[in-house]
Amino acid sequence: MKSFGIFFLVLTSIVLVLVTIFSALNFPFPLVFYLVCFGKLLLIITVYKVLKEDYKPDSTFEEFYEKETGDTKE
């Protein structure tokens, strides 16, 4: 797998959706509490992984802007 950032983002989203479902269905408090703590830790790891990822875009902003709008900077 080339990018772990997306993997951690999906995993974090799943955990936080589970927290919502578990709290709405009145699951035991310790389970929800530890899942929230795990979700917060996972969120911090996700942000770190995404920001530290070695990603090089194929085009610059100017190239993308010219392609989308047809405007050129002259």
Distance bins in CASP14 RR format, pairs under 12 A and 6 or more apart:
PFRMAT RR
TARGET T0000
AUTHOR 0000-0000-0000
RMODE 2
METHOD distances of the structure
MODEL  1
1 7 1 0 0 1 0 0 0 0 0 0 0
1 8 0 0 0 0 0 1 0 0 0 0 0
1 10 0 0 0 0 0 1 0 0 0 0 0
2 53 0 0 0 0 1 0 0 0 0 0 0
2 54 0 0 0 0 0 1 0 0 0 0 0
2 55 0 0 0 0 1 0 0 0 0 0 0
3 9 0 0 0 0 1 0 0 0 0 0 0
3 10 0 0 0 0 0 1 0 0 0 0 0
3 46 0 0 0 0 0 1 0 0 0 0 0
3 49 0 0 0 0 1 0 0 0 0 0 0
3 50 0 0 0 0 1 0 0 0 0 0 0
3 52 0 0 0 0 0 1 0 0 0 0 0
3 53 1 0 0 1 0 0 0 0 0 0 0
3 54 0 0 0 0 1 0 0 0 0 0 0
3 55 1 0 0 1 0 0 0 0 0 0 0
4 10 0 0 0 0 0 1 0 0 0 0 0
4 11 0 0 0 0 1 0 0 0 0 0 0
4 45 0 0 0 0 1 0 0 0 0 0 0
4 46 0 0 0 0 1 0 0 0 0 0 0
4 48 0 0 0 0 0 1 0 0 0 0 0
4 49 1 0 1 0 0 0 0 0 0 0 0
4 50 0 0 0 0 1 0 0 0 0 0 0
4 52 0 0 0 0 1 0 0 0 0 0 0
4 53 1 0 0 1 0 0 0 0 0 0 0
4 54 0 0 0 0 0 1 0 0 0 0 0
4 55 0 0 0 0 0 1 0 0 0 0 0
5 11 0 0 0 0 1 0 0 0 0 0 0
5 12 0 0 0 0 1 0 0 0 0 0 0
5 13 0 0 0 0 0 1 0 0 0 0 0
5 42 0 0 0 0 0 1 0 0 0 0 0
5 45 0 0 0 0 1 0 0 0 0 0 0
5 46 1 0 0 1 0 0 0 0 0 0 0
5 47 0 0 0 0 1 0 0 0 0 0 0
5 48 0 0 0 0 1 0 0 0 0 0 0
5 49 1 0 1 0 0 0 0 0 0 0 0
5 50 1 0 1 0 0 0 0 0 0 0 0
5 51 0 0 0 0 1 0 0 0 0 0 0
5 52 0 0 0 0 1 0 0 0 0 0 0
5 53 1 0 0 1 0 0 0 0 0 0 0
5 54 0 0 0 0 0 1 0 0 0 0 0
5 55 0 0 0 0 1 0 0 0 0 0 0
6 12 0 0 0 0 0 1 0 0 0 0 0
6 13 0 0 0 0 0 1 0 0 0 0 0
6 46 0 0 0 0 1 0 0 0 0 0 0
6 49 0 0 0 0 1 0 0 0 0 0 0
6 50 0 0 0 0 1 0 0 0 0 0 0
6 53 0 0 0 0 1 0 0 0 0 0 0
6 55 0 0 0 0 0 1 0 0 0 0 0
7 13 0 0 0 0 0 1 0 0 0 0 0
7 14 0 0 0 0 0 1 0 0 0 0 0
7 42 0 0 0 0 0 1 0 0 0 0 0
7 45 0 0 0 0 0 1 0 0 0 0 0
7 46 0 0 0 0 1 0 0 0 0 0 0
7 49 0 0 0 0 1 0 0 0 0 0 0
7 50 0 0 0 0 0 1 0 0 0 0 0
7 53 0 0 0 0 0 1 0 0 0 0 0
8 14 0 0 0 0 0 1 0 0 0 0 0
8 15 0 0 0 0 0 1 0 0 0 0 0
8 39 0 0 0 0 0 1 0 0 0 0 0
8 41 0 0 0 0 0 1 0 0 0 0 0
8 42 1 0 0 1 0 0 0 0 0 0 0
8 43 0 0 0 0 1 0 0 0 0 0 0
8 44 0 0 0 0 0 1 0 0 0 0 0
8 45 1 0 0 1 0 0 0 0 0 0 0
8 46 1 0 1 0 0 0 0 0 0 0 0
8 47 0 0 0 0 1 0 0 0 0 0 0
8 48 0 0 0 0 1 0 0 0 0 0 0
8 49 1 0 1 0 0 0 0 0 0 0 0
8 50 1 0 0 1 0 0 0 0 0 0 0
8 51 0 0 0 0 0 1 0 0 0 0 0
8 52 0 0 0 0 0 1 0 0 0 0 0
8 53 0 0 0 0 0 1 0 0 0 0 0
9 15 0 0 0 0 0 1 0 0 0 0 0
9 16 0 0 0 0 0 1 0 0 0 0 0
9 42 0 0 0 0 1 0 0 0 0 0 0
9 43 0 0 0 0 1 0 0 0 0 0 0
9 45 0 0 0 0 0 1 0 0 0 0 0
9 46 1 0 1 0 0 0 0 0 0 0 0
9 47 0 0 0 0 1 0 0 0 0 0 0
9 48 0 0 0 0 0 1 0 0 0 0 0
9 49 0 0 0 0 1 0 0 0 0 0 0
9 50 1 0 0 1 0 0 0 0 0 0 0
9 53 0 0 0 0 0 1 0 0 0 0 0
10 16 0 0 0 0 0 1 0 0 0 0 0
10 17 0 0 0 0 0 1 0 0 0 0 0
10 42 0 0 0 0 0 1 0 0 0 0 0
10 46 0 0 0 0 1 0 0 0 0 0 0
10 50 0 0 0 0 0 1 0 0 0 0 0
11 17 0 0 0 0 0 1 0 0 0 0 0
11 18 0 0 0 0 0 1 0 0 0 0 0
11 38 0 0 0 0 0 1 0 0 0 0 0
11 39 0 0 0 0 1 0 0 0 0 0 0
11 41 0 0 0 0 0 1 0 0 0 0 0
11 42 1 0 0 1 0 0 0 0 0 0 0
11 43 0 0 0 0 0 1 0 0 0 0 0
11 45 0 0 0 0 1 0 0 0 0 0 0
11 46 1 0 0 1 0 0 0 0 0 0 0
11 49 0 0 0 0 0 1 0 0 0 0 0
12 18 0 0 0 0 0 1 0 0 0 0 0
12 19 0 0 0 0 0 1 0 0 0 0 0
12 35 0 0 0 0 0 1 0 0 0 0 0
12 38 0 0 0 0 1 0 0 0 0 0 0
12 39 1 0 0 1 0 0 0 0 0 0 0
12 40 0 0 0 0 1 0 0 0 0 0 0
12 41 0 0 0 0 1 0 0 0 0 0 0
12 42 1 0 1 0 0 0 0 0 0 0 0
12 43 1 0 1 0 0 0 0 0 0 0 0
12 44 0 0 0 0 1 0 0 0 0 0 0
12 45 0 0 0 0 1 0 0 0 0 0 0
12 46 1 0 1 0 0 0 0 0 0 0 0
12 47 0 0 0 0 1 0 0 0 0 0 0
12 48 0 0 0 0 0 1 0 0 0 0 0
12 49 0 0 0 0 0 1 0 0 0 0 0
12 50 0 0 0 0 0 1 0 0 0 0 0
13 19 0 0 0 0 0 1 0 0 0 0 0
13 20 0 0 0 0 0 1 0 0 0 0 0
13 39 0 0 0 0 0 1 0 0 0 0 0
13 42 0 0 0 0 1 0 0 0 0 0 0
13 43 0 0 0 0 1 0 0 0 0 0 0
13 46 0 0 0 0 1 0 0 0 0 0 0
14 20 0 0 0 0 0 1 0 0 0 0 0
14 21 0 0 0 0 0 1 0 0 0 0 0
14 35 0 0 0 0 0 1 0 0 0 0 0
14 38 0 0 0 0 0 1 0 0 0 0 0
14 39 0 0 0 0 1 0 0 0 0 0 0
14 42 0 0 0 0 1 0 0 0 0 0 0
14 46 0 0 0 0 0 1 0 0 0 0 0
15 21 0 0 0 0 0 1 0 0 0 0 0
15 22 0 0 0 0 0 1 0 0 0 0 0
15 32 0 0 0 0 0 1 0 0 0 0 0
15 34 0 0 0 0 0 1 0 0 0 0 0
15 35 1 0 0 1 0 0 0 0 0 0 0
15 36 0 0 0 0 1 0 0 0 0 0 0
15 37 0 0 0 0 0 1 0 0 0 0 0
15 38 1 0 0 1 0 0 0 0 0 0 0
15 39 1 0 1 0 0 0 0 0 0 0 0
15 40 0 0 0 0 1 0 0 0 0 0 0
15 41 0 0 0 0 1 0 0 0 0 0 0
15 42 1 0 1 0 0 0 0 0 0 0 0
15 43 0 0 0 0 1 0 0 0 0 0 0
15 45 0 0 0 0 0 1 0 0 0 0 0
15 46 0 0 0 0 0 1 0 0 0 0 0
16 22 0 0 0 0 0 1 0 0 0 0 0
16 23 0 0 0 0 0 1 0 0 0 0 0
16 32 0 0 0 0 0 1 0 0 0 0 0
16 35 0 0 0 0 1 0 0 0 0 0 0
16 36 0 0 0 0 1 0 0 0 0 0 0
16 37 0 0 0 0 0 1 0 0 0 0 0
16 38 0 0 0 0 1 0 0 0 0 0 0
16 39 1 0 0 1 0 0 0 0 0 0 0
16 40 0 0 0 0 1 0 0 0 0 0 0
16 41 0 0 0 0 0 1 0 0 0 0 0
16 42 0 0 0 0 1 0 0 0 0 0 0
16 43 1 0 0 1 0 0 0 0 0 0 0
16 46 0 0 0 0 0 1 0 0 0 0 0
17 23 0 0 0 0 0 1 0 0 0 0 0
17 24 0 0 0 0 0 1 0 0 0 0 0
17 35 0 0 0 0 0 1 0 0 0 0 0
17 39 0 0 0 0 0 1 0 0 0 0 0
18 24 0 0 0 0 0 1 0 0 0 0 0
18 25 0 0 0 0 0 1 0 0 0 0 0
18 27 0 0 0 0 1 0 0 0 0 0 0
18 31 0 0 0 0 1 0 0 0 0 0 0
18 32 0 0 0 0 1 0 0 0 0 0 0
18 34 0 0 0 0 0 1 0 0 0 0 0
18 35 1 0 0 1 0 0 0 0 0 0 0
18 36 0 0 0 0 0 1 0 0 0 0 0
18 38 0 0 0 0 1 0 0 0 0 0 0
18 39 0 0 0 0 1 0 0 0 0 0 0
18 42 0 0 0 0 0 1 0 0 0 0 0
19 25 0 0 0 0 0 1 0 0 0 0 0
19 27 0 0 0 0 1 0 0 0 0 0 0
19 31 0 0 0 0 1 0 0 0 0 0 0
19 32 1 0 0 1 0 0 0 0 0 0 0
19 33 0 0 0 0 1 0 0 0 0 0 0
19 34 0 0 0 0 0 1 0 0 0 0 0
19 35 1 0 1 0 0 0 0 0 0 0 0
19 36 1 0 1 0 0 0 0 0 0 0 0
19 37 0 0 0 0 0 1 0 0 0 0 0
19 38 0 0 0 0 1 0 0 0 0 0 0
19 39 1 0 0 1 0 0 0 0 0 0 0
19 40 0 0 0 0 0 1 0 0 0 0 0
19 42 0 0 0 0 0 1 0 0 0 0 0
19 43 0 0 0 0 0 1 0 0 0 0 0
20 27 0 0 0 0 0 1 0 0 0 0 0
20 32 0 0 0 0 1 0 0 0 0 0 0
20 35 0 0 0 0 0 1 0 0 0 0 0
20 36 0 0 0 0 0 1 0 0 0 0 0
20 39 0 0 0 0 0 1 0 0 0 0 0
21 27 0 0 0 0 1 0 0 0 0 0 0
21 31 0 0 0 0 0 1 0 0 0 0 0
21 32 0 0 0 0 1 0 0 0 0 0 0
21 35 0 0 0 0 0 1 0 0 0 0 0
22 28 0 0 0 0 1 0 0 0 0 0 0
22 29 0 0 0 0 1 0 0 0 0 0 0
22 30 0 0 0 0 0 1 0 0 0 0 0
22 31 1 0 0 1 0 0 0 0 0 0 0
22 32 1 0 1 0 0 0 0 0 0 0 0
22 33 0 0 0 0 0 1 0 0 0 0 0
22 34 0 0 0 0 0 1 0 0 0 0 0
22 35 1 0 0 1 0 0 0 0 0 0 0
22 36 0 0 0 0 1 0 0 0 0 0 0
23 29 0 0 0 0 1 0 0 0 0 0 0
23 31 0 0 0 0 1 0 0 0 0 0 0
23 32 1 0 1 0 0 0 0 0 0 0 0
23 33 0 0 0 0 1 0 0 0 0 0 0
23 35 0 0 0 0 1 0 0 0 0 0 0
23 36 0 0 0 0 1 0 0 0 0 0 0
24 32 0 0 0 0 0 1 0 0 0 0 0
25 31 0 0 0 0 0 1 0 0 0 0 0
25 32 0 0 0 0 1 0 0 0 0 0 0
26 32 0 0 0 0 1 0 0 0 0 0 0
27 33 0 0 0 0 0 1 0 0 0 0 0
27 34 0 0 0 0 0 1 0 0 0 0 0
27 35 0 0 0 0 1 0 0 0 0 0 0
27 36 0 0 0 0 0 1 0 0 0 0 0
28 34 0 0 0 0 0 1 0 0 0 0 0
28 35 0 0 0 0 0 1 0 0 0 0 0
29 35 0 0 0 0 0 1 0 0 0 0 0
29 36 0 0 0 0 0 1 0 0 0 0 0
30 36 0 0 0 0 0 1 0 0 0 0 0
30 37 0 0 0 0 0 1 0 0 0 0 0
31 37 0 0 0 0 0 1 0 0 0 0 0
31 38 0 0 0 0 0 1 0 0 0 0 0
32 38 0 0 0 0 0 1 0 0 0 0 0
32 39 0 0 0 0 0 1 0 0 0 0 0
33 39 0 0 0 0 0 1 0 0 0 0 0
33 40 0 0 0 0 0 1 0 0 0 0 0
34 40 0 0 0 0 0 1 0 0 0 0 0
34 41 0 0 0 0 0 1 0 0 0 0 0
35 41 0 0 0 0 0 1 0 0 0 0 0
35 42 0 0 0 0 0 1 0 0 0 0 0
36 42 0 0 0 0 0 1 0 0 0 0 0
36 43 0 0 0 0 0 1 0 0 0 0 0
37 43 0 0 0 0 0 1 0 0 0 0 0
37 44 0 0 0 0 0 1 0 0 0 0 0
38 44 0 0 0 0 0 1 0 0 0 0 0
38 45 0 0 0 0 0 1 0 0 0 0 0
39 45 0 0 0 0 1 0 0 0 0 0 0
39 46 0 0 0 0 1 0 0 0 0 0 0
39 47 0 0 0 0 0 1 0 0 0 0 0
40 46 0 0 0 0 0 1 0 0 0 0 0
40 47 0 0 0 0 0 1 0 0 0 0 0
41 47 0 0 0 0 0 1 0 0 0 0 0
41 48 0 0 0 0 0 1 0 0 0 0 0
42 48 0 0 0 0 0 1 0 0 0 0 0
42 49 0 0 0 0 0 1 0 0 0 0 0
43 49 0 0 0 0 0 1 0 0 0 0 0
43 50 0 0 0 0 0 1 0 0 0 0 0
44 50 0 0 0 0 0 1 0 0 0 0 0
44 51 0 0 0 0 0 1 0 0 0 0 0
45 51 0 0 0 0 0 1 0 0 0 0 0
45 52 0 0 0 0 0 1 0 0 0 0 0
46 52 0 0 0 0 0 1 0 0 0 0 0
46 53 0 0 0 0 0 1 0 0 0 0 0
47 53 0 0 0 0 0 1 0 0 0 0 0
49 55 0 0 0 0 0 1 0 0 0 0 0
57 63 0 0 0 0 1 0 0 0 0 0 0
57 64 0 0 0 0 1 0 0 0 0 0 0
58 64 0 0 0 0 1 0 0 0 0 0 0
58 67 0 0 0 0 0 1 0 0 0 0 0
59 65 0 0 0 0 1 0 0 0 0 0 0
59 66 0 0 0 0 1 0 0 0 0 0 0
59 67 1 0 0 1 0 0 0 0 0 0 0
59 68 0 0 0 0 0 1 0 0 0 0 0
60 66 0 0 0 0 1 0 0 0 0 0 0
60 67 0 0 0 0 0 1 0 0 0 0 0
60 73 0 0 0 0 0 1 0 0 0 0 0
61 67 0 0 0 0 0 1 0 0 0 0 0
61 68 0 0 0 0 0 1 0 0 0 0 0
61 69 0 0 0 0 0 1 0 0 0 0 0
61 73 0 0 0 0 0 1 0 0 0 0 0
62 68 0 0 0 0 0 1 0 0 0 0 0
62 69 0 0 0 0 0 1 0 0 0 0 0
62 70 0 0 0 0 0 1 0 0 0 0 0
62 71 0 0 0 0 0 1 0 0 0 0 0
62 72 0 0 0 0 1 0 0 0 0 0 0
62 73 1 0 0 1 0 0 0 0 0 0 0
62 74 0 0 0 0 0 1 0 0 0 0 0
63 69 0 0 0 0 0 1 0 0 0 0 0
63 70 0 0 0 0 0 1 0 0 0 0 0
63 72 0 0 0 0 0 1 0 0 0 0 0
63 73 0 0 0 0 0 1 0 0 0 0 0
64 70 0 0 0 0 0 1 0 0 0 0 0
64 71 0 0 0 0 0 1 0 0 0 0 0
65 71 1 0 0 1 0 0 0 0 0 0 0
65 72 0 0 0 0 1 0 0 0 0 0 0
65 73 0 0 0 0 1 0 0 0 0 0 0
66 72 1 0 1 0 0 0 0 0 0 0 0
66 73 1 0 0 1 0 0 0 0 0 0 0
66 74 0 0 0 0 0 1 0 0 0 0 0
END
